[in-house]
Amino acid sequence: MGEFQWTGTNRQGRTLNGTMEAKSRAEVKELLESRGVTVTKVKGGFDMSTFGVIGSGVKSKELATFTRQFSVMINAGLPLVGCLQILGRQQDNKVFKNIILEVTSDVEKGGTLAESLGSHKKVFSELYVNMVAAGEQGGILDTILLRLADYLEDAASLQSKIKSAMMYPVVVLVVVLVATLAMLLFVIPIFQTMFEDMGGELPAMTQMVVDMSEFVQNYVVFILLGIGAIIFGYNAYYKTKSGERVIDTIKLSLPVFGPINRKMSIARFTRTLGTLTASGVAILDGLNITAKTSGNRVISDAIMKARVSISGGENIAGPLEASGVFPTMVTQMISVGEETGGLDEMLVKVADFYDEEVNVLVDGMASTIEPLMIVFLGGFVGFLVVAMYLPIFDMIQQVGG
């Protein structure tokens, strides 16, 4: 609980202020509004709703649902502030609820919806804010929100499918690493003591496993620190411009994963640009936004170079083709879209095609990786078991002989 200072007006328009103990600013606003007070400002205290939150604290599915409901309410003729108040109250996510209520307060003070959303950049991306701004200016906010909801749902669906496909191999790999570490630290030393009591020379396979066990026992702390240093170094290097470009270039060149990364980035670029242009956002602004949301530095740089050429009077397809990053089919379809005046529709068709391509690749990858991981796990465990029992088999043969 924290103590918050609030300011607001009652039904007669009289300005009120005071303090209140609550878990969050959202709770303060909700309690005061239930008493007929329109809250204009809440400050101070410690907002428990954000404690322990990593990232934005709002799931993509929650944002998509909010956007679609918002669109339906606007289309039904409800006032903007009323829509936000209703959507804010019904949110189970306390972080998101607090953000919506803050946006509501900003709109009530006279700010535009886009400006109010823009002050919460962790939740509402530049794409989201620019599309809402275009909707407000064009008087088609409900249509824009509906397009945004479709875009967010498509993006979340694809991301969820890729995560699901990668979950199995990642889990198997973690299990293999943990099991291997446990065997080298705790199981192999028991066999090693037994082998020493038996005397004699160990088979080469068994000796190799014993040497591995001794190395891990002696340097386990340094191994773990080394792994941590590699992860830290990778993240630090990736945060630099040159590092991001090098790593993203490698990502596009990887077997299996490279084509998936490339097609995902192209699908994201075309769908985002198509959604923006259909919503009335200027093409140069749209390219600037899509470059930031492409998810790959190589593709982002290609888009920005194309943007410079386009600002000089060229069409879109030519500079994109010259970059060498985009397949010929993509640039040709964009060229046709420009010539026919249906660029937004053509971009969405390209995005649909590449989304389907990614789905096929991910399904194929999942069906291939699963048996390979099973064979790998079985082969590795079998190797350790055989290595440990070889001396015992040799001893039995010597006794039998």
C-alpha positions in Angstrom: 0.0 0.0 0.0 1.1 3.5 -0.7 -0.2 7.0 -0.1 -1.3 8.9 -3.2 -2.1 12.6 -3.7 -5.1 13.2 -6.0 -6.9 16.1 -7.6 -10.3 16.0 -9.3 -13.7 17.6 -9.7 -17.1 16.6 -8.4 -20.4 16.6 -10.3 -20.9 20.3 -9.6 -17.5 21.1 -11.2 -15.9 22.0 -7.9 -12.2 21.2 -7.6 -11.3 18.7 -4.9 -8.0 17.2 -3.7 -6.8 14.9 -1.0 -4.7 11.8 -0.1 -5.6 8.2 -0.2 -3.9 4.9 0.6 -4.2 2.3 -2.2 -2.2 -0.4 -4.0 -2.0 1.6 -7.3 -3.0 4.8 -9.1 -5.6 2.8 -10.9 -7.3 1.8 -7.6 -7.3 5.5 -6.5 -9.1 6.5 -9.7 -11.5 3.7 -9.5 -12.5 4.4 -5.9 -12.9 8.1 -6.5 -14.9 7.7 -9.7 -17.3 5.4 -7.8 -17.9 8.4 -5.5 -18.7 10.7 -8.4 -15.2 12.4 -8.6 -13.6 12.9 -12.0 -9.9 12.4 -11.3 -7.5 14.8 -13.1 -4.2 13.9 -11.4 -2.8 11.2 -9.2 0.8 11.3 -8.0 3.1 9.9 -5.2 3.0 6.6 -3.5 4.4 3.3 -4.7 2.4 1.7 -7.4 2.3 -2.0 -6.5 0.7 -2.9 -9.9 4.1 -2.4 -11.5 6.2 -4.2 -8.9 8.1 -7.1 -10.4 6.9 -6.4 -14.0 9.4 -7.2 -16.8 9.0 -5.4 -20.1 5.7 -3.6 -20.7 3.7 -5.9 -18.4 1.0 -6.2 -21.2 0.7 -9.3 -23.4 0.2 -8.9 -27.1 -3.1 -10.8 -26.8 -4.4 -8.4 -24.2 -3.5 -5.5 -26.4 -5.2 -7.1 -29.5 -8.3 -7.8 -27.5 -8.4 -4.2 -26.1 -8.0 -2.8 -29.6 -10.8 -4.9 -31.1 -13.2 -4.1 -28.3 -12.3 -0.4 -28.6 -13.1 -0.5 -32.3 -16.5 -2.1 -31.7 -17.4 0.5 -29.1 -16.3 3.5 -31.3 -18.3 2.0 -34.2 -21.3 1.7 -32.0 -21.2 5.4 -31.3 -20.0 5.5 -27.7 -17.9 8.6 -26.7 -14.1 8.1 -26.7 -13.7 8.8 -22.9 -16.6 6.4 -22.1 -15.0 3.6 -24.2 -11.7 4.1 -22.3 -13.4 4.1 -18.9 -15.3 0.9 -19.6 -12.2 -0.8 -21.1 -10.1 0.3 -18.2 -12.5 -1.0 -15.5 -12.8 -4.5 -17.1 -9.0 -5.1 -17.3 -7.8 -7.9 -15.1 -4.2 -6.9 -15.7 -3.5 -4.2 -13.1 -0.6 -2.7 -15.1 -2.7 -2.3 -18.3 -5.7 -1.1 -16.3 -3.6 1.7 -14.8 -2.2 2.7 -18.2 -5.7 2.9 -19.8 -6.9 5.0 -16.9 -4.0 7.4 -17.3 -4.7 7.6 -21.0 -8.3 8.4 -20.2 -7.2 11.1 -17.8 -5.0 12.7 -20.5 -7.8 12.6 -23.1 -10.2 14.2 -20.6 -7.7 17.1 -20.2 -7.9 17.8 -23.9 -5.1 15.7 -25.4 -5.5 13.6 -28.5 -5.8 9.8 -28.2 -2.6 9.3 -30.2 -0.6 11.7 -27.9 -2.0 10.0 -24.8 -1.1 6.6 -26.1 2.3 7.8 -27.2 3.3 8.5 -23.6 3.2 4.8 -22.9 5.7 3.6 -25.6 6.4 0.3 -23.9 2.8 -0.8 -24.6 1.7 1.2 -27.6 4.4 1.1 -30.4 5.2 3.8 -32.9 3.1 1.9 -35.4 0.1 1.8 -33.1 0.3 5.5 -32.2 0.8 6.6 -35.9 -2.1 4.6 -37.1 -4.4 6.0 -34.3 -3.3 9.5 -35.2 -4.2 8.8 -38.9 -7.6 7.4 -37.8 -8.3 10.5 -35.6 -7.4 12.9 -38.4 -9.4 11.0 -41.1 -12.4 10.4 -38.9 -12.1 6.6 -39.3 -10.8 5.6 -35.9 -13.0 2.5 -35.6 -11.7 1.2 -39.0 -8.1 1.9 -38.0 -8.5 0.1 -34.7 -10.0 -2.9 -36.5 -7.0 -3.1 -38.8 -4.7 -2.8 -35.9 -6.5 -5.6 -34.1 -6.2 -7.8 -37.1 -2.5 -6.9 -37.4 -1.8 -7.6 -33.7 -3.7 -10.9 -33.8 -1.8 -12.1 -36.9 1.5 -11.2 -35.4 0.7 -12.8 -32.1 -0.5 -16.0 -33.8 2.7 -16.4 -35.8 4.9 -15.6 -32.8 3.0 -18.2 -30.7 3.4 -20.9 -33.4 7.1 -20.3 -33.6 7.6 -20.4 -29.8 5.6 -23.7 -29.7 7.7 -25.2 -32.4 10.9 -24.2 -30.6 9.8 -25.3 -27.2 10.4 -29.0 -27.6 14.0 -28.9 -28.9 14.9 -26.2 -26.3 13.4 -28.4 -23.4 15.2 -31.5 -24.7 18.5 -29.6 -25.0 18.2 -28.3 -21.4 17.4 -31.8 -20.1 20.4 -33.2 -21.9 22.7 -30.5 -20.5 21.4 -30.9 -16.9 21.5 -34.7 -17.1 25.0 -34.7 -18.5 26.2 -32.3 -15.9 24.6 -34.4 -13.1 26.2 -37.6 -14.4 29.6 -36.1 -14.8 29.5 -34.5 -11.3 27.8 -37.3 -9.3 27.4 -40.6 -11.2 30.7 -41.0 -13.0 32.8 -40.4 -9.9 31.2 -43.4 -8.2 32.1 -45.6 -11.2 35.6 -44.1 -11.3 36.2 -45.1 -7.6 35.0 -48.6 -8.5 37.3 -48.8 -11.5 40.3 -47.7 -9.4 39.6 -50.5 -6.9 39.4 -53.0 -9.8 42.8 -51.9 -11.2 44.0 -52.3 -14.7 43.8 -50.0 -17.8 40.4 -48.6 -18.7 39.1 -48.7 -22.3 39.6 -45.6 -24.3 35.9 -44.6 -24.3 35.7 -45.1 -20.6 38.9 -43.1 -20.0 37.6 -40.2 -22.1 34.4 -40.0 -20.0 36.3 -40.2 -16.7 38.7 -37.4 -17.9 35.6 -35.3 -18.8 34.2 -35.9 -15.4 37.4 -34.9 -13.6 37.6 -31.7 -15.8 34.0 -30.7 -14.9 34.5 -31.4 -11.2 37.7 -29.3 -11.1 36.5 -26.4 -13.2 32.6 -26.4 -12.9 32.6 -22.9 -11.4 34.8 -21.6 -14.2 32.6 -23.4 -16.8 29.5 -21.8 -15.4 31.2 -18.4 -15.2 32.4 -18.8 -18.8 28.9 -19.6 -20.0 27.6 -16.5 -18.2 30.4 -14.4 -19.7 29.6 -15.6 -23.2 25.9 -14.8 -22.8 26.7 -11.4 -21.3 29.2 -10.7 -24.1 26.8 -11.7 -26.8 24.1 -9.4 -25.4 26.5 -6.5 -25.0 27.9 -7.0 -28.6 24.3 -7.2 -30.0 23.4 -3.9 -28.5 26.1 -2.2 -30.6 25.2 -1.2 -34.2 28.0 -3.2 -35.8 27.3 -6.2 -33.6 23.6 -6.2 -34.4 24.4 -6.1 -38.1 26.9 -8.9 -37.9 24.7 -11.2 -35.8 21.6 -10.4 -37.9 23.5 -11.2 -41.1 24.5 -14.6 -39.5 20.9 -15.2 -38.6 19.8 -14.8 -42.2 22.6 -17.1 -43.4 21.9 -20.0 -41.0 20.5 -23.3 -42.5 16.8 -23.9 -41.7 16.6 -20.9 -39.4 17.9 -18.4 -41.9 15.0 -18.7 -44.4 12.5 -18.6 -41.5 14.1 -15.4 -40.2 14.1 -13.8 -43.6 10.5 -14.7 -44.5 9.3 -13.5 -41.0 11.0 -10.1 -41.5 9.6 -9.7 -45.0 6.1 -10.7 -43.8 6.4 -8.2 -40.9 7.6 -5.4 -43.2 5.0 -5.9 -45.9 2.1 -6.3 -43.4 3.1 -3.3 -41.4 3.6 -1.1 -44.4 0.4 -2.3 -46.0 -1.6 -1.6 -42.8 0.0 1.9 -42.5 -0.6 2.9 -46.1 -4.2 1.6 -46.0 -4.7 3.8 -42.9 -3.5 7.0 -44.7 0.0 7.2 -43.2 2.5 8.8 -45.7 4.8 6.3 -47.4 8.0 7.9 -46.1 6.6 7.8 -42.5 5.5 4.3 -43.1 8.9 3.1 -44.2 10.5 4.8 -41.2 8.2 2.9 -38.9 8.5 -0.4 -40.6 12.3 -0.2 -40.6 12.1 0.0 -36.8 9.7 -3.0 -36.5 11.4 -5.3 -39.1 13.2 -7.3 -36.4 16.5 -7.5 -38.4 19.1 -4.9 -38.8 20.1 -6.0 -42.4 16.5 -5.6 -43.6 16.0 -2.4 -41.5 19.1 -0.8 -43.2 17.8 -1.9 -46.6 14.4 -0.2 -45.9 16.1 3.0 -44.8 18.3 3.2 -47.9 15.2 2.6 -50.0 13.5 5.4 -48.1 16.3 7.8 -49.0 15.9 6.9 -52.7 12.1 7.2 -52.6 12.4 10.7 -51.0 14.3 11.6 -54.1 11.5 10.7 -56.3 12.0 7.0 -57.1 9.3 4.4 -56.8 9.3 1.9 -53.9 10.1 -1.4 -55.8 13.3 -0.2 -57.5 15.4 0.7 -54.4 14.1 -2.4 -52.5 15.2 -4.6 -55.4 18.6 -2.9 -55.6 19.2 -3.7 -51.9 19.5 -7.4 -52.7 17.6 -8.3 -49.5 14.1 -8.7 -50.9 13.2 -11.6 -53.3 12.3 -10.6 -56.9 8.7 -11.8 -56.3 8.2 -9.3 -53.5 9.6 -6.3 -55.4 7.6 -7.3 -58.6 4.4 -7.5 -56.7 5.1 -4.2 -55.0 5.8 -2.7 -58.4 2.4 -4.0 -59.7 0.7 -2.6 -56.6 2.2 0.9 -57.3 1.2 0.8 -61.0 -2.4 -0.2 -60.2 -2.9 2.0 -57.2 -3.5 -0.9 -54.9 -0.1 -1.0 -53.0 -1.7 -1.6 -49.6 -3.7 -4.6 -50.9 -0.6 -6.0 -52.7 1.5 -5.6 -49.6 -1.0 -7.5 -47.4 -1.1 -10.3 -50.1 2.7 -10.6 -49.9 2.5 -10.7 -46.1 -0.2 -13.5 -46.2 2.0 -15.5 -48.7 5.1 -15.2 -46.5 3.2 -15.9 -43.3 2.0 -19.2 -44.9 5.6 -19.9 -46.0 6.8 -19.4 -42.5 4.0 -21.7 -41.2 5.1 -24.5 -43.6 8.8 -24.1 -42.7 8.1 -24.1 -39.0 5.9 -27.2 -39.3 8.6 -28.9 -41.3 11.3 -27.9 -38.9 9.3 -29.2 -35.9 8.6 -32.6 -37.6 12.3 -32.9 -38.5 13.9 -31.7 -35.2 11.8 -33.8 -32.8 13.1 -37.2 -34.1 16.6 -35.9 -34.4 16.6 -34.7 -30.8 15.3 -38.1 -29.7 18.0 -39.8 -31.6 20.6 -37.4 -30.2 19.4 -37.8 -26.6 19.3 -41.6 -26.9 22.7 -41.8 -28.6 24.4 -39.6 -26.0 22.9 -41.4 -23.0 23.7 -44.7 -24.6 27.3 -43.6 -25.1 27.7 -42.7 -21.4 26.1 -46.0 -20.3 28.3 -48.2 -22.7 31.4 -46.2 -21.6 30.7 -47.0 -17.9 29.9 -50.7 -18.4 32.8 -51.5 -20.8 35.3 -52.2 -17.9 32.7 -54.4 -16.2 32.1 -56.4 -19.4 35.9 -56.8 -19.8 36.2 -58.0 -16.2 33.4 -60.6 -16.7 35.1 -61.9 -19.9 38.5 -62.2 -18.0 36.8 -64.1 -15.2 34.9 -66.3 -17.6 38.1 -67.0 -19.6 
